[in-house]
Amino acid sequence: MTRATDLTPTPDALVEAARAFVGTPFRLCGRDPATGLDCAGLVGSALARLGRPLALPARYTLRSRQPPDAGSVLAAAGLHAAHREPAPGDIAMVRTGACQYHFLIHSVPERNIAIHAHAGLRRIVEGPLPTSWRQLGAWHLPSPSS
């Protein structure tokens, strides 16, 4: 397994870090890969492997009328809002249903493929996303020159 110190924080490295968790059990509010991850735990664990830990909430409700304030949490880890078409390594917040929000990491966006915590399959997966999901925001790592 690749260690955090082996990875430079690039979009490709973020995809590689997230792929390392494919197959990890799903656990609501999960933050430890040894016991299970949810969507926020996946994003936090992948970024931590790149030396960019996130201050994630320990608990939250499954449904909410307001989307979470992901922008400030991701900005604190040095990520920037992505105002463009999805690219590999982008972290996206999507609406999966009424009052339900989900985080994922785009891996092959031109084919609508991402890495995310799949509650129904009870594990982290990489695969095509439902076309009904609407992206509400996206963030990316800064380029190495910035």
N, CA, C and O of each residue as an XYZ file, in Angstrom:
584
protein
N       0.847     -1.182      0.000
C       0.000      0.000      0.000
C       0.889      1.241      0.000
O       1.906      1.286      0.692
N       0.506      2.223     -0.763
C       1.271      3.462     -0.858
C       1.059      4.289      0.402
O      -0.067      4.426      0.879
N       2.125      4.831      0.929
C       2.028      5.683      2.113
C       1.807      7.126      1.694
O       2.107      7.505      0.563
N       1.275      7.936      2.619
C       1.007      9.347      2.329
C       2.260     10.061      1.852
O       2.196     10.902      0.956
N       3.394      9.732      2.442
C       4.624     10.428      2.071
C       5.078     10.068      0.664
O       5.932     10.752      0.100
N       4.518      8.996      0.081
C       4.889      8.584     -1.267
C       4.100      9.338     -2.341
O       4.431      9.247     -3.524
N       3.076     10.069     -1.950
C       2.176     10.701     -2.912
C       2.300     12.217     -2.881
O       2.192     12.832     -1.820
N       2.526     12.812     -4.034
C       2.475     14.264     -4.171
C       1.009     14.629     -4.355
O       0.302     13.938     -5.088
N       0.526     15.698     -3.711
C      -0.896     16.030     -3.815
C      -1.290     16.558     -5.201
O      -1.361     17.767     -5.423
N      -1.540     15.641     -6.111
C      -2.017     15.964     -7.457
C      -3.373     15.295     -7.651
O      -3.729     14.393     -6.892
N      -4.134     15.724     -8.657
C      -5.413     15.050     -8.922
C      -5.258     13.545     -9.152
O      -6.049     12.757     -8.635
N      -4.247     13.144     -9.922
C      -4.038     11.711    -10.169
C      -3.708     10.968     -8.877
O      -4.159      9.841     -8.675
N      -2.927     11.594     -8.008
C      -2.594     10.969     -6.726
C      -3.836     10.839     -5.848
O      -3.971      9.865     -5.107
N      -4.747     11.814     -5.926
C      -5.981     11.725     -5.148
C      -6.833     10.560     -5.643
O      -7.405      9.827     -4.837
N      -6.922     10.383     -6.951
C      -7.660      9.236     -7.499
C      -7.004      7.937     -7.032
O      -7.696      7.010     -6.611
N      -5.673      7.866     -7.103
C      -4.950      6.669     -6.650
C      -5.213      6.409     -5.168
O      -5.446      5.269     -4.768
N      -5.177      7.458     -4.363
C      -5.422      7.305     -2.926
C      -6.843      6.811     -2.676
O      -7.051      5.940     -1.831
N      -7.819      7.352     -3.393
C      -9.209      6.914     -3.224
C      -9.384      5.468     -3.679
O     -10.101      4.698     -3.041
N      -8.737      5.100     -4.772
C      -8.848      3.711     -5.269
C      -8.321      2.707     -4.250
O      -8.772      1.562     -4.217
N      -7.380      3.122     -3.427
C      -6.847      2.220     -2.403
C      -7.927      1.806     -1.406
O      -7.776      0.798     -0.717
N      -9.012      2.573     -1.322
C     -10.088      2.260     -0.379
C     -11.249      1.499     -1.017
O     -12.194      1.132     -0.319
N     -11.198      1.256     -2.328
C     -12.264      0.488     -2.976
C     -12.343     -0.881     -2.302
O     -11.333     -1.565     -2.138
N     -13.549     -1.264     -1.920
C     -13.770     -2.515     -1.193
C     -13.868     -2.336      0.307
O     -14.329     -3.239      1.005
N     -13.439     -1.178      0.824
C     -13.555     -0.895      2.254
C     -15.033     -0.902      2.634
O     -15.854     -0.377      1.882
N     -15.395     -1.479      3.773
C     -16.804     -1.507      4.169
C     -17.391     -0.105      4.336
O     -16.695      0.834      4.724
N     -18.682      0.015      4.034
C     -19.426      1.253      4.273
C     -19.851      1.271      5.736
O     -20.276      0.259      6.294
N     -19.723      2.444      6.339
C     -20.216      2.653      7.700
C     -20.640      4.104      7.813
O     -19.833      5.004      7.580
N     -21.894      4.346      8.168
C     -22.392      5.706      8.322
C     -21.561      6.435      9.368
O     -21.341      5.915     10.461
N     -21.107      7.617      9.043
C     -20.223      8.434      9.884
C     -18.870      7.759     10.100
O     -18.152      8.098     11.041
N     -18.519      6.811      9.240
C     -17.253      6.092      9.374
C     -16.071      6.958      8.983
O     -16.086      7.616      7.943
N     -15.050      6.953      9.823
C     -13.855      7.759      9.585
C     -12.571      6.936      9.594
O     -11.493      7.462      9.315
N     -12.680      5.650      9.912
C     -11.510      4.781     10.010
C     -11.640      3.660      8.978
O     -12.574      2.862      9.054
N     -10.715      3.589      8.014
C     -10.810      2.531      7.004
C     -10.841      1.121      7.598
O     -11.373      0.204      6.973
N     -10.283      0.937      8.785
C     -10.274     -0.389      9.408
C     -11.674     -0.830      9.826
O     -11.953     -2.028      9.883
N     -12.555      0.126     10.118
C     -13.909     -0.220     10.564
C     -14.983      0.193      9.566
O     -16.125     -0.252      9.680
N     -14.647      1.028      8.596
C     -15.600      1.435      7.569
C     -15.618      2.932      7.359
O     -15.313      3.711      8.262
N     -15.983      3.320      6.145
C     -16.030      4.727      5.750
C     -17.380      5.055      5.134
O     -18.029      4.199      4.533
N     -17.791      6.302      5.292
C     -18.904      6.819      4.504
C     -18.304      7.760      3.469
O     -17.086      7.785      3.292
N     -19.141      8.534      2.782
C     -18.618      9.372      1.696
C     -17.646     10.437      2.200
O     -16.621     10.692      1.567
N     -17.962     11.056      3.331
C     -17.053     12.069      3.880
C     -15.775     11.412      4.395
O     -14.685     11.965      4.245
N     -15.908     10.237      4.999
C     -14.740      9.510      5.472
C     -13.818      9.092      4.342
O     -12.597      9.098      4.501
N     -14.392      8.727      3.195
C     -13.578      8.385      2.025
C     -12.775      9.591      1.571
O     -11.564      9.492      1.368
N     -13.443     10.732      1.411
C     -12.753     11.948      0.970
C     -11.673     12.327      1.977
O     -10.545     12.635      1.595
N     -12.019     12.304      3.264
C     -11.045     12.650      4.294
C      -9.857     11.706      4.324
O      -8.717     12.146      4.476
N     -10.111     10.409      4.181
C      -9.023      9.422      4.206
C      -8.122      9.551      2.990
O      -6.901      9.447      3.108
N      -8.715      9.779      1.815
C      -7.909      9.939      0.597
C      -7.045     11.195      0.688
O      -5.864     11.160      0.341
N      -7.621     12.298      1.149
C      -6.837     13.528      1.288
C      -5.763     13.388      2.364
O      -4.666     13.925      2.213
N      -6.061     12.683      3.434
C      -5.063     12.481      4.494
C      -3.851     11.725      3.957
O      -2.726     11.981      4.387
N      -4.065     10.803      3.030
C      -2.941     10.072      2.434
C      -2.051     10.996      1.618
O      -0.899     10.665      1.337
N      -2.584     12.161      1.236
C      -1.792     13.146      0.496
C      -1.245     14.233      1.418
O      -0.688     15.225      0.949
N      -1.403     14.049      2.720
C      -0.920     15.036      3.674
C      -1.827     16.240      3.813
O      -1.373     17.310      4.220
N      -3.109     16.086      3.481
C      -4.088     17.175      3.583
C      -5.285     16.721      4.413
O      -6.367     16.496      3.870
N      -5.099     16.585      5.722
C      -6.207     16.120      6.559
C      -7.354     17.130      6.604
O      -7.147     18.338      6.492
N      -8.560     16.606      6.768
C      -9.762     17.440      6.864
C     -10.299     17.404      8.286
O     -10.153     16.407      8.992
N     -10.923     18.504      8.699
C     -11.641     18.546      9.970
C     -13.090     18.160      9.670
O     -13.930     19.025      9.420
N     -13.377     16.855      9.695
C     -14.710     16.358      9.356
C     -15.595     16.294     10.593
O     -15.110     16.031     11.693
N     -16.889     16.535     10.417
C     -17.795     16.371     11.559
C     -17.855     14.897     11.953
O     -17.858     14.018     11.091
N     -17.903     14.634     13.244
C     -17.967     13.250     13.718
C     -19.351     12.658     13.477
O     -19.475     11.470     13.180
N     -20.367     13.459     13.600
C     -21.750     13.005     13.444
C     -22.534     14.031     12.634
O     -22.234     15.225     12.655
N     -23.527     13.549     11.932
C     -24.434     14.409     11.187
C     -25.660     13.595     10.842
O     -25.658     12.371     10.969
N     -26.708     14.271     10.406
C     -27.930     13.570     10.036
C     -27.839     13.091      8.593
O     -27.156     13.696      7.767
N     -28.530     12.010      8.305
C     -28.515     11.443      6.964
C     -29.227     12.358      5.971
O     -28.845     12.430      4.803
N     -30.250     13.047      6.433
C     -30.998     13.965      5.565
C     -30.977     15.364      6.172
O     -30.991     15.533      7.391
N     -30.945     16.356      5.296
C     -30.900     17.742      5.744
C     -31.513     18.629      4.676
O     -31.344     18.386      3.482
N     -32.222     19.651      5.107
C     -32.798     20.598      4.144
C     -31.719     21.455      3.489
O     -31.871     21.889      2.347
N     -30.631     21.695      4.215
C     -29.538     22.518      3.706
C     -28.327     21.643      3.408
O     -27.996     20.758      4.197
N     -27.661     21.880      2.277
C     -26.440     21.113      2.013
C     -25.355     21.473      3.027
O     -25.337     22.590      3.545
N     -24.463     20.545      3.309
C     -23.372     20.845      4.247
C     -22.446     21.918      3.690
O     -22.342     22.100      2.477
N     -21.777     22.624      4.594
C     -20.828     23.662      4.185
C     -19.488     23.008      3.858
O     -18.509     23.162      4.589
N     -19.465     22.286      2.762
C     -18.248     21.575      2.364
C     -17.159     22.534      1.916
O     -15.974     22.255      2.101
N     -17.541     23.653      1.334
C     -16.562     24.593      0.797
C     -15.549     25.056      1.819
O     -14.353     25.085      1.528
N     -15.997     25.418      3.008
C     -15.054     25.920      4.015
C     -14.162     24.799      4.545
O     -12.984     25.029      4.819
N     -14.706     23.588      4.695
C     -13.905     22.455      5.170
C     -12.823     22.113      4.148
O     -11.667     21.901      4.514
N     -13.198     22.060      2.866
C     -12.231     21.716      1.822
C     -11.236     22.851      1.581
O     -10.069     22.595      1.287
N     -11.684     24.096      1.702
C     -10.765     25.231      1.552
C      -9.706     25.214      2.649
O      -8.550     25.562      2.404
N     -10.097     24.809      3.859
C      -9.133     24.736      4.958
C      -8.038     23.703      4.676
O      -6.944     23.788      5.233
N      -8.337     22.728      3.810
C      -7.332     21.727      3.418
C      -6.598     22.143      2.151
O      -5.821     21.366      1.596
N      -6.844     23.377      1.688
C      -6.119     23.902      0.536
C      -6.730     23.597     -0.811
O      -6.070     23.773     -1.835
N      -7.984     23.141     -0.845
C      -8.639     22.874     -2.123
C      -9.338     24.127     -2.631
O      -9.677     25.022     -1.857
N      -9.548     24.179     -3.937
C     -10.181     25.325     -4.584
C     -11.490     24.894     -5.234
O     -11.631     23.753     -5.673
N     -12.443     25.819     -5.291
C     -13.698     25.534     -5.995
C     -13.398     25.316     -7.472
O     -12.597     26.037     -8.067
N     -14.046     24.323     -8.053
C     -13.855     23.992     -9.471
C     -15.049     24.518    -10.254
O     -16.159     24.001    -10.132
N     -14.814     25.541    -11.051
C     -15.873     26.141    -11.872
C     -15.638     25.745    -13.324
O     -15.344     26.589    -14.170
N     -15.773     24.449    -13.601
C     -15.514     23.905    -14.935
C     -16.144     22.522    -14.999
O     -16.758     22.058    -14.038
N     -15.984     21.880    -16.134
C     -16.454     20.497    -16.257
C     -15.665     19.615    -15.287
O     -14.505     19.911    -15.000
N     -16.268     18.537    -14.775
C     -15.539     17.662    -13.853
C     -14.259     17.111    -14.476
O     -14.204     16.809    -15.668
N     -13.240     16.990    -13.637
C     -11.941     16.452    -14.050
C     -11.539     15.360    -13.064
O     -12.015     15.351    -11.929
N     -10.662     14.432    -13.482
C     -10.194     13.410    -12.546
C      -9.595     14.059    -11.295
O      -8.837     15.025    -11.382
N      -9.948     13.510    -10.142
C      -9.452     14.039     -8.882
C     -10.312     15.125     -8.280
O     -10.049     15.557     -7.157
N     -11.333     15.584     -8.987
C     -12.255     16.557     -8.399
C     -13.092     15.872     -7.324
O     -13.527     14.733     -7.492
N     -13.307     16.572     -6.232
C     -14.219     16.129     -5.185
C     -15.533     16.840     -5.447
O     -15.566     18.065     -5.560
N     -16.612     16.085     -5.542
C     -17.907     16.675     -5.856
C     -18.909     16.388     -4.747
O     -18.872     15.341     -4.100
N     -19.808     17.355     -4.548
C     -20.969     17.152     -3.698
C     -22.164     17.055     -4.635
O     -22.378     17.927     -5.477
N     -22.940     15.989     -4.484
C     -24.100     15.770     -5.338
C     -25.351     15.629     -4.482
O     -25.294     15.273     -3.305
N     -26.476     15.920     -5.115
C     -27.769     15.666     -4.474
C     -28.252     14.329     -5.027
O     -28.456     14.183     -6.232
N     -28.434     13.354     -4.131
C     -28.857     12.022     -4.562
C     -30.358     11.820     -4.442
O     -30.912     10.883     -5.017
N     -31.009     12.690     -3.704
C     -32.449     12.604     -3.495
C     -32.894     13.790     -2.672
O     -32.101     14.679     -2.360
N     -34.167     13.799     -2.320
C     -34.703     14.900     -1.522
C     -33.951     14.988     -0.196
O     -33.914     14.031      0.576
N     -33.363     16.137      0.049
C     -32.655     16.414      1.305
C     -31.508     15.444      1.578
O     -31.156     15.220      2.737
N     -30.924     14.869      0.538
C     -29.828     13.920      0.728
C     -28.644     14.323     -0.142
O     -28.781     14.514     -1.351
N     -27.471     14.450      0.496
C     -26.252     14.915     -0.165
C     -25.173     13.844     -0.034
O     -25.171     13.055      0.911
N     -24.262     13.831     -0.994
C     -23.265     12.762     -1.069
C     -21.980     13.338     -1.656
O     -22.024     14.236     -2.497
N     -20.834     12.818     -1.211
C     -19.536     13.243     -1.728
C     -18.896     12.099     -2.502
O     -19.086     10.926     -2.180
N     -18.134     12.465     -3.529
C     -17.468     11.470     -4.365
C     -16.203     12.079     -4.937
O     -15.992     13.290     -4.871
N     -15.370     11.226     -5.497
C     -14.140     11.666     -6.161
C     -14.211     11.189     -7.602
O     -14.249      9.988     -7.870
N     -14.229     12.142     -8.528
C     -14.285     11.786     -9.950
C     -13.000     11.061    -10.342
O     -11.900     11.527    -10.045
N     -13.148      9.916    -11.012
C     -11.975      9.190    -11.499
C     -11.907      9.203    -13.026
O     -10.839      9.425    -13.595
N     -13.026      8.971    -13.683
C     -13.100      9.017    -15.150
C     -14.367      9.799    -15.497
O     -15.351      9.211    -15.945
N     -14.350     11.124    -15.293
C     -15.584     11.898    -15.436
C     -16.187     11.879    -16.837
O     -17.403     12.001    -16.985
N     -15.352     11.726    -17.869
C     -15.910     11.701    -19.222
C     -16.802     10.469    -19.434
O     -17.591     10.426    -20.378
N     -16.674      9.479    -18.561
C     -17.545      8.297    -18.605
C     -18.474      8.252    -17.395
O     -19.129      7.238    -17.151
N     -18.534      9.365    -16.625
C     -19.390      9.495    -15.449
C     -19.041      8.456    -14.373
O     -19.924      7.920    -13.702
N     -17.743      8.184    -14.222
C     -17.276      7.194    -13.249
C     -16.596      7.918    -12.094
O     -15.815      8.850    -12.287
N     -16.918      7.460    -10.889
C     -16.360      8.076     -9.685
C     -16.174      7.016     -8.606
O     -16.689      5.903     -8.699
N     -15.426      7.398     -7.591
C     -15.202      6.564     -6.411
C     -16.045      7.168     -5.294
O     -15.970      8.366     -5.021
N     -16.846      6.323     -4.653
C     -17.720      6.837     -3.594
C     -18.147      5.705     -2.666
O     -17.954      4.526     -2.965
N     -18.724      6.086     -1.543
C     -19.235      5.127     -0.563
C     -20.659      4.755     -0.961
O     -21.549      5.605     -0.956
N     -20.874      3.497     -1.304
C     -22.173      3.021     -1.776
C     -22.893      2.342     -0.609
O     -22.546      1.227     -0.220
N     -23.889      3.020     -0.059
C     -24.602      2.482      1.106
C     -25.322      1.183      0.766
O     -25.355      0.265      1.586
N     -25.899      1.091     -0.430
C     -26.636     -0.108     -0.817
C     -25.745     -1.328     -0.961
O     -26.125     -2.427     -0.556
N     -24.563     -1.145     -1.535
C     -23.609     -2.248     -1.693
C     -22.753     -2.452     -0.447
O     -22.035     -3.445     -0.330
N     -22.836     -1.493      0.491
C     -22.136     -1.558      1.780
C     -20.617     -1.555      1.645
O     -19.910     -2.217      2.406
N     -20.121     -0.789      0.649
C     -18.661     -0.697      0.489
C     -18.305      0.503     -0.392
O     -19.171      1.108     -1.024
N     -17.017      0.830     -0.419
C     -16.498      1.856     -1.322
C     -16.381      1.215     -2.699
O     -15.854      0.112     -2.839
N     -16.879      1.919     -3.715
C     -16.882      1.390     -5.081
C     -16.328      2.430     -6.050
O     -16.271      3.620     -5.743
N     -15.926      1.958     -7.215
C     -15.629      2.829     -8.350
C     -16.518      2.351     -9.482
O     -16.450      1.193     -9.892
N     -17.346      3.244     -9.978
C     -18.250      2.846    -11.044
C     -19.061      4.012    -11.550
O     -18.904      5.141    -11.087
N     -19.948      3.730    -12.522
C     -20.776      4.785    -13.099
C     -21.766      5.335    -12.077
O     -22.282      4.608    -11.229
N     -22.013      6.628    -12.180
C     -22.943      7.299    -11.276
C     -24.338      7.331    -11.885
O     -24.481      7.373    -13.107
N     -25.366      7.313    -11.046
C     -26.724      7.472    -11.569
C     -26.872      8.831    -12.261
O     -26.378      9.842    -11.763
N     -27.541      8.848    -13.387
C     -27.725     10.109    -14.120
C     -28.645     11.071    -13.378
O     -28.674     12.261    -13.691
N     -29.392     10.573    -12.406
C     -30.304     11.438    -11.650
C     -29.581     12.285    -10.608
O     -30.153     13.254    -10.108
N     -28.339     11.946    -10.267
C     -27.606     12.726     -9.283
C     -27.204     14.060     -9.894
O     -26.725     14.113    -11.027
N     -27.401     15.137     -9.140
C     -27.071     16.490     -9.592
C     -25.886     17.028     -8.808
O     -25.905     17.060     -7.577
N     -24.853     17.450     -9.532
C     -23.677     18.013     -8.875
C     -23.996     19.415     -8.394
O     -24.474     20.253     -9.158
N     -23.725     19.664     -7.114
C     -23.988     20.968     -6.500
C     -22.726     21.791     -6.331
O     -22.790     23.017     -6.245
N     -21.598     21.138     -6.285
C     -20.327     21.833     -6.114
C     -19.188     20.867     -6.333
O     -19.354     19.652     -6.225
N     -18.024     21.422     -6.643
C     -16.830     20.595     -6.838
C     -15.604     21.388     -6.419
O     -15.582     22.617     -6.486
N     -14.585     20.656     -5.984
C     -13.347     21.250     -5.512
C     -12.182     20.449     -6.062
O     -12.308     19.253     -6.322
N     -11.051     21.110     -6.237
C      -9.869     20.440     -6.773
C      -8.633     20.874     -6.009
O      -8.605     21.930     -5.377
N      -7.611     20.032     -6.082
C      -6.314     20.377     -5.508
C      -5.684     21.477     -6.347
O      -5.894     21.519     -7.559
N      -4.915     22.367     -5.729
C      -4.228     23.391     -6.525
C      -3.156     22.750     -7.399
O      -2.617     21.694     -7.069
N      -2.862     23.396     -8.502
C      -1.790     22.885     -9.360
C      -0.469     23.033     -8.609
O      -0.329     23.938     -7.787
N       0.500     22.160     -8.879
C       1.780     22.220     -8.154
C       2.475     23.577     -8.262
O       3.271     23.927     -7.391
N       2.191     24.346     -9.314
C       2.851     25.641     -9.489
C       2.188     26.760     -8.703
O       2.736     27.859     -8.625
N       0.991     26.501     -8.103
C       0.320     27.602     -7.386
C       0.614     27.594     -5.915
O       0.124     28.453     -5.183
